[in-house]
């Protein structure tokens, strides 16, 4: 995606982009909670239900990520803060690419691993999705290990993404975090210096527009 100079009045992400962002966070958080809860299930039936929900939310993440990638081709986003170093812009851009890549790869790995072990994904207990690969237990074992490794990599990248947003808000004092928050929360934060709010004069010249491609 290329960020270009444009209308300086665009200082926040549009409602659809914000909704898809926070929906993705909710889905991913739910997936990790379900994954770590499976081993604590008190019955086999409970464990199976948690696994099925874990798989279903994974499919949901995959679909939502595709929707995000499609929608961002037609949306206009706030640009980098004007004083943001090139190296930091490069790191932010490529970490964003990596996040999208993992959000697409991780559910697919889980889907393939489910098929390879001889099962099918039951989408929210409503019906089974078609298998993409035939039963292959050695492949299933390998895919499970890769799925776990990629999961921890994704978790680490999400943590880095969150820390970067907090760094922008509390250290650099720019609008990177505020631009993605729901409007009601954004207004409350910008009025409260204790929450890292900065003045409208400070914010007015720091954001341009990007046209993602």
N, CA and C of each residue as an Amber inpcrd file, in Angstrom:
protein
   639
   0.8280000  -1.1890000   0.0000000   0.0000000   0.0000000   0.0000000
   0.8680000   1.2460000   0.0000000   0.5040000   2.2190000  -0.7780000
   1.3060000   3.4290000  -0.9190000   0.6070000   4.5770000  -0.1990000
   1.3430000   5.3000000   0.6020000   0.7970000   6.4630000   1.3020000
   1.2330000   7.7100000   0.5510000   0.2800000   8.5740000   0.2330000
   0.5960000   9.7540000  -0.5630000   0.0470000  11.0020000   0.1110000
   0.5940000  12.1340000  -0.2490000   0.0820000  13.3980000   0.2710000
  -1.3380000  13.6050000  -0.2160000  -2.1540000  14.1920000   0.6350000
  -3.5430000  14.4210000   0.2520000  -4.2120000  15.3980000   1.1850000
  -5.4920000  15.2050000   1.4070000  -6.3060000  16.0890000   2.2260000
  -5.8810000  15.9830000   3.6890000  -5.3420000  17.0440000   4.2840000
  -4.8820000  16.9750000   5.6800000  -6.0320000  16.8730000   6.6710000
  -7.2840000  17.0850000   6.2210000  -8.4230000  17.0110000   7.1330000
  -8.8060000  15.5790000   7.4750000  -8.3400000  14.6140000   6.7120000
  -8.6510000  13.2160000   7.0160000  -7.6910000  12.7490000   8.0980000
  -8.1930000  12.6570000   9.3370000  -7.3350000  12.3310000  10.4690000
  -7.7640000  11.0610000  11.1780000  -8.7570000  10.3790000  10.6520000
  -9.2150000   9.1600000  11.3040000  -9.6040000   8.1240000  10.2560000
  -9.6020000   6.8560000  10.6560000 -10.0390000   5.7970000   9.7620000
 -11.5640000   5.8350000   9.6590000 -12.0820000   5.4310000   8.5080000
 -13.5260000   5.4700000   8.3170000 -14.1930000   4.4000000   9.1760000
 -15.5130000   4.5040000   9.4050000 -16.2130000   3.5700000  10.3060000
 -16.0840000   2.1060000   9.9130000 -16.1110000   1.8050000   8.6230000
 -16.0050000   0.4050000   8.1910000 -14.6290000  -0.1560000   8.5380000
 -13.5890000   0.6110000   8.2790000 -12.2320000   0.1690000   8.5930000
 -12.0700000  -0.0600000  10.0870000 -12.5880000   0.8640000  10.8970000
 -12.4940000   0.7010000  12.3490000 -13.2600000  -0.5320000  12.8040000
 -14.4400000  -0.7370000  12.2520000 -15.2440000  -1.8990000  12.6340000
 -14.5220000  -3.2040000  12.3050000 -13.9730000  -3.3040000  11.1080000
 -13.2900000  -4.5290000  10.7000000 -12.0280000  -4.7660000  11.5310000
 -11.3490000  -3.6810000  11.8940000 -10.1490000  -3.7950000  12.7220000
 -10.4900000  -4.3920000  14.0800000 -11.4850000  -3.8110000  14.7620000
 -11.8290000  -4.2880000  16.1020000 -12.5450000  -5.6320000  16.0580000
 -13.2610000  -5.9180000  14.9840000 -13.8540000  -7.2460000  14.8180000
 -12.7560000  -8.2980000  14.6980000 -11.7120000  -7.9870000  13.9360000
 -10.5870000  -8.9090000  13.8020000  -9.9400000  -9.1680000  15.1570000
  -9.7360000  -8.1130000  15.9340000  -9.1380000  -8.2750000  17.2590000
 -10.0050000  -9.1710000  18.1370000 -11.3170000  -8.9560000  18.1090000
 -12.2290000  -9.7770000  18.9060000 -12.1510000 -11.2440000  18.4910000
 -12.1690000 -11.4960000  17.1880000 -12.1330000 -12.8650000  16.6870000
 -10.8210000 -13.5550000  17.0450000  -9.7040000 -12.8490000  16.8550000
  -8.3940000 -13.4370000  17.1440000  -8.2460000 -13.7030000  18.6410000
  -8.6870000 -12.7500000  19.4660000  -8.6200000 -12.9540000  20.9190000
  -9.4480000 -14.1730000  21.3250000 -10.6220000 -14.3110000  20.7380000
 -11.4810000 -15.4580000  21.0350000 -10.8130000 -16.7620000  20.6330000
 -10.1490000 -16.7610000  19.4790000  -9.4540000 -17.9580000  18.9920000
  -8.3770000 -18.4000000  19.9800000  -7.5840000 -17.4530000  20.4740000
  -6.5160000 -17.8200000  21.4050000  -7.0870000 -18.2900000  22.7460000
  -8.1440000 -17.6430000  23.2180000  -8.7830000 -18.0880000  24.4660000
  -9.3010000 -19.5160000  24.3120000  -9.9470000 -19.8040000  23.1910000
 -10.4520000 -21.1540000  22.9440000  -9.3070000 -22.1650000  22.8550000
  -8.2310000 -21.7950000  22.1570000  -7.0980000 -22.7080000  21.9920000
  -6.4680000 -23.0750000  23.3320000  -6.2940000 -22.0740000  24.2080000
  -5.6650000 -22.3390000  25.4990000  -6.6370000 -22.9770000  26.4920000
  -7.9390000 -22.9690000  26.1780000  -8.9530000 -23.5410000  27.0700000
  -9.1880000 -25.0260000  26.8230000  -8.7810000 -25.5210000  25.6550000
  -9.0860000 -26.9090000  25.2840000  -8.5240000 -27.9020000  26.2950000
  -7.2910000 -27.6690000  26.7180000  -6.6570000 -28.6160000  27.6430000
  -7.2860000 -28.5880000  29.0370000  -8.0930000 -27.5520000  29.3250000
  -8.7370000 -27.4510000  30.6360000 -10.1810000 -27.9570000  30.6140000
 -10.6360000 -28.4440000  29.4630000 -12.0030000 -28.9640000  29.3590000
 -12.1850000 -30.1480000  30.3010000 -13.3270000 -30.2210000  30.9550000
 -13.5720000 -31.2760000  31.9470000 -14.1910000 -32.5250000  31.3390000
 -14.5180000 -32.4720000  30.0630000 -15.0870000 -33.6560000  29.4070000
 -14.6600000 -33.6770000  27.9520000 -14.7490000 -34.8670000  27.3510000
 -14.3760000 -34.9890000  25.9450000 -15.3180000 -34.1680000  25.0760000
 -16.6090000 -34.1780000  25.4120000 -17.5730000 -33.3970000  24.6510000
 -17.2830000 -31.9050000  24.7150000 -16.8700000 -31.4330000  25.9000000
 -16.5240000 -30.0220000  26.0520000 -15.3010000 -29.6530000  25.2400000
 -14.3000000 -30.5540000  25.2250000 -13.0880000 -30.3050000  24.4420000
 -13.4020000 -30.2530000  22.9550000 -14.2630000 -31.1670000  22.4910000
 -14.6400000 -31.1840000  21.0790000 -15.3620000 -29.8920000  20.6990000
 -16.2550000 -29.4170000  21.5740000 -16.9830000 -28.1740000  21.3030000
 -16.0270000 -26.9850000  21.2070000 -15.0330000 -26.9490000  22.1010000
 -14.0560000 -25.8590000  22.0640000 -13.2240000 -25.9140000  20.7850000
 -12.8460000 -27.1250000  20.3680000 -12.0790000 -27.2720000  19.1320000
 -12.8950000 -26.8090000  17.9280000 -14.1680000 -27.2020000  17.8910000
 -15.0200000 -26.8060000  16.7630000 -15.2130000 -25.2890000  16.7130000
 -15.3720000 -24.6710000  17.8770000 -15.5000000 -23.2150000  17.9120000
 -14.1910000 -22.5500000  17.4940000 -13.0720000 -23.1010000  17.9440000
 -11.7560000 -22.5850000  17.5560000 -11.6060000 -22.6000000  16.0350000
 -11.9900000 -23.6990000  15.4190000 -11.8960000 -23.8070000  13.9580000
 -12.8540000 -22.8450000  13.2700000 -14.0570000 -22.7200000  13.8100000
 -15.0640000 -21.8480000  13.1880000 -14.6350000 -20.3890000  13.2290000
 -14.1140000 -19.9510000  14.3690000 -13.6410000 -18.5710000  14.4700000
 -12.4340000 -18.3480000  13.5720000 -11.6460000 -19.4030000  13.3620000
 -10.5260000 -19.2850000  12.4300000 -11.0000000 -19.0160000  11.0160000
 -12.0410000 -19.7190000  10.5980000 -12.6270000 -19.4690000   9.2730000
 -13.1540000 -18.0410000   9.1950000 -13.7770000 -17.5870000  10.2890000
 -14.3040000 -16.2170000  10.3210000 -13.1920000 -15.1940000  10.1630000
 -12.0550000 -15.4140000  10.8280000 -10.9090000 -14.5050000  10.6980000
 -10.4260000 -14.4620000   9.2630000 -10.3540000 -15.6100000   8.6240000
  -9.8950000 -15.6840000   7.2400000 -10.8080000 -14.8760000   6.3260000
 -12.1160000 -15.0080000   6.5030000 -13.0790000 -14.2830000   5.6720000
 -13.0020000 -12.7800000   5.9370000 -12.9470000 -12.3950000   7.2110000
 -12.8840000 -10.9770000   7.5680000 -11.5980000 -10.3460000   7.0370000
 -10.4980000 -11.0740000   7.0870000  -9.2320000 -10.5490000   6.5700000
  -9.3050000 -10.3070000   5.0720000  -9.9170000 -11.2220000   4.3450000
 -10.1180000 -11.0060000   2.9080000 -10.9720000  -9.7680000   2.6650000
 -12.0070000  -9.5940000   3.4640000 -12.8700000  -8.4070000   3.3270000
 -12.0860000  -7.1360000   3.5940000 -11.2150000  -7.1690000   4.5880000
 -10.3920000  -5.9960000   4.9040000  -9.4640000  -5.6560000   3.7500000
  -8.8220000  -6.6710000   3.1820000  -7.9070000  -6.4330000   2.0680000
  -8.6450000  -5.8820000   0.8500000  -9.8430000  -6.3690000   0.6200000
 -10.6390000  -5.8780000  -0.5120000 -11.0930000  -4.4420000  -0.2590000
 -11.5950000  -4.1740000   0.9440000 -12.1510000  -2.8510000   1.2330000
 -11.0850000  -1.7640000   1.2260000  -9.8830000  -2.1060000   1.7060000
  -8.8600000  -1.0670000   1.7980000  -8.3700000  -0.5960000   0.4350000
  -8.7020000  -1.3090000  -0.6240000  -8.3440000  -0.8400000  -1.9610000
  -9.1620000   0.3910000  -2.3730000 -10.2880000   0.6270000  -1.6870000
 -11.1820000   1.7260000  -2.0650000 -11.3340000   2.7640000  -0.9660000
 -10.6090000   2.6080000   0.1370000 -10.7650000   3.5310000   1.2630000
  -9.5890000   4.4930000   1.3430000  -9.7470000   5.5450000   2.1230000
  -8.7160000   6.5580000   2.3110000  -8.3460000   6.5890000   3.7790000
  -7.0530000   6.4150000   4.0600000  -6.5970000   6.3260000   5.4360000
  -5.7410000   7.5230000   5.8120000  -5.7010000   7.8560000   7.1150000
  -4.7610000   8.8990000   7.5450000  -3.3410000   8.4910000   7.2040000
  -2.5390000   9.4380000   6.8190000  -1.1660000   9.1330000   6.4520000
  -0.2870000   9.0600000   7.6960000   0.9880000   8.7360000   7.4790000
   1.9280000   8.7340000   8.5810000   2.0040000  10.1290000   9.2200000
   2.3270000  10.2100000  10.5030000   2.6530000  11.5240000  11.0810000
   3.7930000  12.1570000  10.2830000   3.7340000  13.4530000  10.0940000
   4.6910000  14.1370000   9.2230000   6.1340000  13.9820000   9.6840000
   6.3530000  13.8330000  11.0050000   7.7200000  13.7500000  11.5250000
   8.1580000  12.3110000  11.7780000   7.4310000  11.3450000  11.2730000
   7.7630000   9.9350000  11.4980000   8.9420000   9.5240000  10.6200000
  10.0240000   9.0010000  11.2000000  11.2170000   8.6340000  10.4140000
  10.9030000   7.5670000   9.3710000  11.6770000   7.5920000   8.2950000
  11.4770000   6.6240000   7.2110000  11.6340000   5.1890000   7.6880000
  12.6040000   4.9330000   8.5490000  12.8260000   3.5730000   9.0430000
  11.6190000   3.0770000   9.8300000  11.0200000   3.9630000  10.6040000
   9.8450000   3.5880000  11.3770000   8.6510000   3.3330000  10.4580000
   8.5190000   4.1350000   9.4130000   7.4460000   3.9100000   8.4420000
   7.6160000   2.5560000   7.7530000   8.8730000   2.2450000   7.3980000
   9.1570000   0.9780000   6.7330000   8.7930000  -0.1980000   7.6390000
   9.1920000  -0.1050000   8.9160000   8.8940000  -1.1810000   9.8600000
   7.3930000  -1.3350000  10.0720000   6.6760000  -0.2080000  10.1850000
   5.2240000  -0.2710000  10.3830000   4.5280000  -0.8780000   9.1720000
   4.9670000  -0.4850000   7.9730000   4.3530000  -0.9880000   6.7510000
   4.5360000  -2.4930000   6.6190000   5.7570000  -2.9760000   6.8540000
   6.0280000  -4.3980000   6.6580000   5.4810000  -5.2500000   7.7900000
   5.3450000  -4.6890000   8.9880000   4.6920000  -5.4430000  10.0600000
   3.2040000  -5.5790000   9.7570000   2.6410000  -4.5710000   9.0840000
   1.2490000  -4.6500000   8.6600000   1.0700000  -5.7380000   7.6010000
   1.9810000  -5.7900000   6.6450000   1.9430000  -6.8620000   5.6450000
   2.0400000  -8.2310000   6.3140000   2.9510000  -8.3430000   7.2780000
   3.1470000  -9.6200000   7.9670000   1.8950000 -10.0340000   8.7310000
   1.2290000  -9.0740000   9.3560000  -0.0070000  -9.3810000  10.0770000
  -1.0670000  -9.9420000   9.1360000  -1.2530000  -9.2920000   8.0020000
  -2.2430000  -9.7860000   7.0390000  -1.8580000 -11.1730000   6.5310000
  -0.5760000 -11.3830000   6.2820000  -0.1290000 -12.6880000   5.7860000
  -0.4110000 -13.7870000   6.8050000  -0.1280000 -13.5100000   8.0800000
  -0.3630000 -14.5150000   9.1140000  -1.8520000 -14.7300000   9.3680000
  -2.6430000 -13.6690000   9.2720000  -4.0890000 -13.8050000   9.4720000
  -4.7390000 -14.6450000   8.3740000  -4.1100000 -14.6820000   7.2120000
  -4.6080000 -15.5390000   6.1350000  -4.0150000 -16.9470000   6.2080000
  -2.7520000 -17.0350000   6.6090000  -2.0610000 -18.3210000   6.6180000
  -2.4970000 -19.2130000   7.7810000  -2.6270000 -18.6280000   8.9680000
  -2.8990000 -19.4310000  10.1620000  -4.2230000 -20.2040000  10.0840000
  -5.3350000 -19.5790000   9.6980000  -6.5770000 -20.3560000   9.5710000
  -6.4800000 -21.4590000   8.5190000  -5.7650000 -21.1690000   7.4330000
  -5.6180000 -22.1750000   6.3730000  -4.8190000 -23.3790000   6.8680000
  -3.7850000 -23.1310000   7.6590000  -3.0130000 -24.2240000   8.2380000
  -3.8910000 -25.0880000   9.1390000  -4.7090000 -24.4290000   9.9490000
  -5.6070000 -25.1720000  10.8260000  -6.6310000 -25.9810000  10.0530000
  -7.1330000 -25.3990000   8.9880000  -8.1160000 -26.0820000   8.1330000
  -7.4930000 -27.3320000   7.5060000  -6.3020000 -27.1750000   6.9490000
  -5.6270000 -28.2990000   6.3060000  -5.2570000 -29.3810000   7.3230000
  -4.8330000 -28.9620000   8.5180000  -4.4790000 -29.9350000   9.5490000
  -5.6990000 -30.7450000   9.9750000  -6.8500000 -30.0780000  10.0720000
  -8.0900000 -30.7710000  10.4230000  -8.4350000 -31.8300000   9.3810000
  -8.3210000 -31.4700000   8.1160000  -8.6100000 -32.4220000   7.0420000
  -7.6110000 -33.5650000   7.0290000  -6.3360000 -33.2450000   7.2310000
  -5.2970000 -34.2730000   7.1620000  -5.4330000 -35.3070000   8.2770000
  -6.0110000 -34.9020000   9.3960000  -6.2110000 -35.8720000  10.4830000
  -7.5080000 -36.6590000  10.3210000  -8.2140000 -36.4140000   9.2120000
  -9.4120000 -37.1830000   8.9130000 -10.7130000 -36.5410000   9.3420000
 -10.6600000 -35.2800000   9.7490000 -11.8660000 -34.5630000  10.1890000
 -12.2320000 -33.4770000   9.1840000 -13.3980000 -32.9060000   9.4040000
 -13.8150000 -31.7420000   8.6270000 -14.1950000 -30.6160000   9.5800000
 -14.0720000 -29.4030000   9.1000000 -14.4420000 -28.2410000   9.9130000
 -15.9520000 -28.0950000   9.9050000 -16.5380000 -28.1010000  11.0960000
 -17.9760000 -27.8690000  11.2400000 -18.1680000 -26.4020000  11.6090000
 -18.7270000 -25.6250000  10.7170000 -18.8120000 -24.1810000  10.8850000
 -19.9180000 -23.8180000  11.8650000 -19.5070000 -23.4450000  13.0810000
 -20.4260000 -23.0440000  14.1500000 -21.5560000 -24.0520000  14.3330000
 -21.2280000 -25.3370000  14.2430000 -22.1560000 -26.4490000  14.4710000
 -23.3090000 -26.4950000  13.4600000 -23.1740000 -25.7460000  12.3650000
 -24.2620000 -25.6660000  11.3850000 -24.0900000 -26.6750000  10.2500000
 -22.8840000 -26.9670000   9.8810000 -22.6370000 -27.8840000   8.7790000
 -21.1590000 -27.9890000   8.4900000 -20.7650000 -29.0740000   7.8390000
 -19.3550000 -29.3180000   7.5550000 -18.9290000 -28.6590000   6.2490000
 -17.7070000 -28.1310000   6.2710000 -17.1160000 -27.5560000   5.0620000
 -16.3630000 -28.6570000   4.3090000 -16.2620000 -28.5550000   2.9910000
 -15.5650000 -29.5790000   2.2050000 -14.0910000 -29.6820000   2.5970000
 -13.5590000 -30.8840000   2.5230000 -12.1440000 -31.1070000   2.8120000
 -11.2840000 -30.6320000   1.6500000 -10.1300000 -30.0620000   1.9710000
  -9.2010000 -29.5870000   0.9400000  -8.0990000 -30.5930000   0.6500000
  -7.8060000 -31.4680000   1.6250000  -6.7970000 -32.5080000   1.4290000
  -7.3250000 -33.8180000   1.9890000  -6.7550000 -34.9200000   1.5030000
  -7.1580000 -36.2380000   1.9800000  -6.5030000 -36.5390000   3.3300000
  -7.0110000 -37.5570000   4.0120000  -6.4660000 -37.9530000   5.3090000
  -5.0070000 -38.3750000   5.1620000  -4.1580000 -37.7900000   6.0230000
  -2.7230000 -38.0680000   5.9650000  -2.1510000 -37.7180000   7.3380000
  -2.0200000 -38.7140000   8.2060000  -1.6570000 -38.4520000   9.5970000
  -0.2520000 -37.8800000   9.7790000   0.7670000 -38.3310000   9.0310000
   2.0770000 -37.6560000   9.1440000   2.0020000 -36.1790000   8.7560000
   1.2330000 -35.8770000   7.7140000   1.0650000 -34.4810000   7.3080000
   0.3260000 -33.7040000   8.3840000  -0.6890000 -34.3370000   8.9950000
  -1.4560000 -33.6750000  10.0530000  -0.5600000 -33.3140000  11.2340000
   0.3410000 -34.2240000  11.6020000   1.2580000 -33.9650000  12.7140000
   2.1860000 -32.7970000  12.3920000   2.6890000 -32.7700000  11.1660000
   3.5800000 -31.6860000  10.7440000   2.8330000 -30.3450000  10.7220000
   1.6260000 -30.3450000  10.1600000   0.8450000 -29.1060000  10.0730000
   0.4660000 -28.5830000  11.4540000   0.2290000 -29.4840000  12.3970000
  -0.1070000 -29.0520000  13.7540000   1.0640000 -28.2920000  14.3830000
   2.2780000 -28.8010000  14.1840000   3.4560000 -28.1170000  14.7350000
   3.6440000 -26.7470000  14.0830000   3.4530000 -26.6860000  12.7700000
   3.5780000 -25.4050000  12.0750000   2.4830000 -24.4460000  12.5360000
   1.2680000 -24.9720000  12.7100000   0.1270000 -24.1650000  13.1540000
   0.4100000 -23.5450000  14.5270000   0.9920000 -24.3410000  15.4200000
   1.3210000 -23.8210000  16.7540000   2.3970000 -22.7450000  16.6640000
   3.4290000 -22.9940000  15.8660000   4.5250000 -22.0300000  15.7480000
   4.0410000 -20.7120000  15.1580000   3.2380000 -20.8010000  14.1120000
   2.7100000 -19.5890000  13.4790000   1.7740000 -18.8630000  14.4340000
   1.0370000 -19.6210000  15.2540000   0.1540000 -19.0010000  16.2310000
   0.9110000 -18.1350000  17.2160000   2.0300000 -18.6530000  17.7340000
   2.8350000 -17.8590000  18.6720000   3.4890000 -16.6690000  17.9680000
   3.8680000 -16.8570000  16.7200000   4.4200000 -15.7480000  15.9360000
   3.3740000 -14.6560000  15.7460000   2.1470000 -15.0550000  15.4510000
   1.0540000 -14.1040000  15.2870000   0.7780000 -13.3730000  16.5930000
   0.7820000 -14.1070000  17.6980000   0.5450000 -13.4950000  19.0000000
   1.6200000 -12.4500000  19.3090000   2.8740000 -12.7910000  18.9960000
   3.9510000 -11.8410000  19.2360000   3.8420000 -10.6020000  18.3690000
   3.4370000 -10.7830000  17.1190000   3.3080000  -9.6480000  16.2060000
   2.1510000  -8.7380000  16.6240000   1.0760000  -9.3360000  17.1230000
  -0.0480000  -8.5370000  17.6200000   0.3880000  -7.7220000  18.8380000
   1.1560000  -8.3450000  19.7280000   1.6580000  -7.6290000  20.9040000
   2.5520000  -6.4630000  20.4780000   3.4090000  -6.6990000  19.4890000
   4.2810000  -5.6360000  18.9690000   3.4520000  -4.5100000  18.3620000
   2.3930000  -4.8680000  17.6360000   1.4970000  -3.8910000  17.0230000
   0.8360000  -3.0200000  18.1000000   0.3810000  -3.6510000  19.1710000
  -0.2610000  -2.9120000  20.2600000   0.7310000  -1.9960000  20.9680000
   1.9370000  -2.4980000  21.2160000   2.9610000  -1.6810000  21.8710000
   3.3400000  -0.4840000  21.0050000   3.4020000  -0.6880000  19.6870000
   3.7210000   0.4150000  18.7850000   2.6450000   1.4970000  18.8410000
   1.3820000   1.0690000  18.9070000   0.2860000   2.0380000  18.9980000
   0.3780000   2.8430000  20.2890000   0.7070000   2.1770000  21.3910000
   0.8590000   2.8770000  22.6740000   2.0680000   3.8120000  22.6460000
   3.1370000   3.3760000  21.9830000   4.3200000   4.2290000  21.8400000
   3.9740000   5.5150000  21.0880000   3.2210000   5.3730000  19.9960000
   2.8030000   6.5540000  19.2310000   1.9450000   7.4750000  20.0870000
   1.0840000   6.8960000  20.9100000   0.1300000   7.7140000  21.6660000
   0.7860000   8.4140000  22.8520000   1.5560000   7.6660000  23.6420000
   2.0780000   8.2320000  24.8860000   3.4680000   8.8520000  24.7480000
   4.2800000   8.3810000  23.7740000   5.6360000   8.9150000  23.6280000
   5.7210000   9.9400000  22.5100000   5.2600000   9.5680000  21.3180000
   5.3200000  10.4960000  20.1870000   4.1760000  11.5070000  20.2060000
   3.1000000  11.1870000  20.9270000   1.9510000  12.0910000  21.0790000
   1.3100000  12.4420000  19.7390000   1.1710000  11.4320000  18.8550000
   0.4770000  11.6760000  17.5910000  -0.8640000  10.9290000  17.5870000
  -1.5570000  10.9520000  16.4700000  -2.9200000  10.4190000  16.3960000
  -3.0180000   8.9900000  15.8640000  -1.9160000   8.2760000  15.8140000
  -1.9330000   6.9390000  15.2330000  -2.9480000   6.0380000  15.9250000
  -2.9580000   6.0110000  17.2420000  -3.9120000   5.1890000  17.9870000
  -5.3100000   5.7810000  17.9450000  -5.3930000   7.0820000  18.1810000
  -6.6990000   7.7400000  18.2510000  -7.4790000   7.5800000  16.9570000
  -6.7810000   7.5770000  15.8200000  -7.4420000   7.4860000  14.5180000
  -8.1950000   6.1810000  14.3300000  -7.8450000   5.1280000  15.1090000
  -8.5040000   3.8360000  14.9630000  -9.5420000   3.5780000  16.0450000
  -9.6010000   4.4240000  17.0610000 -10.5400000   4.1980000  18.1530000
 -11.9710000   4.5590000  17.7510000 -12.9730000   3.9360000  18.3990000
 -14.3650000   4.3660000  18.1980000 -14.5050000   5.8450000  18.5350000
 -15.4050000   6.5270000  17.8650000 -15.4940000   7.9840000  17.9800000
 -15.7360000   8.4540000  19.4060000 -16.6200000   7.7760000  20.1540000
 -16.9210000   8.2000000  21.5220000 -15.6830000   8.1090000  22.4020000
 -14.9200000   7.0250000  22.2680000 -13.7020000   6.8620000  23.0500000
 -12.6460000   7.8700000  22.6150000 -12.5780000   8.1420000  21.3220000
 -11.5840000   9.0740000  20.8010000 -11.8110000  10.4750000  21.3600000
 -13.0630000  10.9120000  21.4030000 -13.3670000  12.2400000  21.9200000
 -13.0200000  12.3450000  23.4020000 -13.2740000  11.2780000  24.1600000
 -12.9820000  11.3110000  25.5910000 -11.4810000  11.3950000  25.8370000
 -10.6990000  10.6490000  25.0450000  -9.2470000  10.6350000  25.2270000
  -8.6220000  11.9670000  24.8340000  -9.0670000  12.5450000  23.7230000
  -8.4630000  13.8050000  23.2650000  -8.7310000  14.9460000  24.2270000
  -9.7910000  14.8180000  25.0600000 -10.1030000  15.8800000  26.0270000
  -9.4010000  15.6750000  27.3650000  -8.8230000  14.4860000  27.5770000
  -8.2440000  14.1580000  28.8770000  -6.7310000  13.9630000  28.7500000
  -5.9270000  14.9330000  29.1920000  -4.4610000  14.8050000  29.1050000
  -3.9240000  13.5840000  29.8510000  -4.6340000  13.1480000  30.9110000
  -4.1890000  11.9920000  31.6830000  -4.2060000  10.7180000  30.8520000
  -5.0350000  10.6930000  29.7940000  -5.1150000   9.5300000  28.9070000
  -4.2430000   9.6870000  27.6700000  -3.4000000  10.6920000  27.6890000
  -2.4900000  10.8970000  26.5630000  -3.0650000  11.7840000  25.4900000
  -4.1600000  12.4750000  25.7710000  -4.7610000  13.3520000  24.7800000
  -3.8440000  14.5110000  24.4470000  -3.8610000  14.9110000  23.1920000
  -3.0390000  16.0510000  22.7850000  -3.9410000  17.1060000  22.1650000
  -3.4700000  18.3030000  22.1410000  -4.2870000  19.4200000  21.6840000
  -4.5780000  19.3410000  20.2080000  -5.6580000  19.9980000  19.7920000
  -6.0180000  20.0090000  18.3720000  -4.9640000  20.7140000  17.5500000
  -4.2600000  21.7000000  18.1830000  -3.2090000  22.3880000  17.4510000
  -2.0540000  21.4300000  17.1500000  -1.7610000  20.5600000  18.1200000
  -0.6550000  19.6150000  17.9220000  -1.0050000  18.5930000  16.8530000
  -2.2960000  18.2000000  16.7960000  -2.7040000  17.1610000  15.8750000
  -2.9670000  17.6680000  14.4720000  -3.2450000  18.9500000  14.3220000
  -3.8000000  19.4470000  13.0740000  -2.8960000  19.2440000  11.8670000
  -1.5570000  19.3010000  12.0630000  -0.6920000  19.2170000  10.8930000
   0.0120000  17.8980000  10.7140000  -0.3670000  16.8460000  11.4970000
   0.4420000  15.6440000  11.5190000  -0.0380000  14.5460000  10.6090000
  -1.2410000  14.6500000  10.0360000  -1.7460000  13.5410000   9.2350000
  -2.1860000  13.9780000   7.8490000  -1.7860000  13.1690000   6.8700000
  -2.2280000  13.3790000   5.5040000  -3.1530000  12.2330000   5.1420000
  -3.2090000  11.8550000   3.8660000  -4.1000000  10.7810000   3.4350000
  -3.3110000   9.7540000   2.6550000  -3.7020000   8.5170000   2.7960000
  -3.0880000   7.5030000   1.9510000  -4.1610000   6.8600000   1.0940000
  -3.7810000   6.4650000  -0.0830000  -4.6500000   5.7290000  -0.9830000
  -4.0560000   4.3580000  -1.1820000  -4.4950000   3.3360000  -0.3690000
  -3.8630000   2.0300000  -0.4440000  -4.0980000   1.3440000  -1.7670000
  -3.1060000   0.5700000  -2.1940000  -3.2080000  -0.1900000  -3.4300000
  -2.6920000  -1.5890000  -3.2230000
